[in-house]
């Protein structure tokens, strides 16, 4: 009878750990996907509408919110350009400023 309880306890523990680990992986995948999507849409908005456009502003805000969500839920965030996770809250909301130089089609919009 004692052996049965030990097997059951081990099984319950293994299932619990598997579900917990799976939830962490799912949360990380969701975070990476949210950040990647917002980052991509920010690049597209800058390319099509200009760095200072309302579309770029919207996706900058979405990227910030995605990073905040991941930080709040996982204490890490995905860096699309470096292709790695950060465990410090060290992102820069202006980190896409180098794309201002690639905004040649919309330079006349700012003059």
Secondary structure, 3 states (H helix, E strand, C coil): CHHHHHHHHHHHHHHHHHHHHHHHHHHHHHHHHHHHHHHHHHHHHHHHHCCCCHHHHHHHHHHHHHHHHHHHHHCCEEECCCCEEECCCCCCCCCCHHHHHHCHHHHHHHC
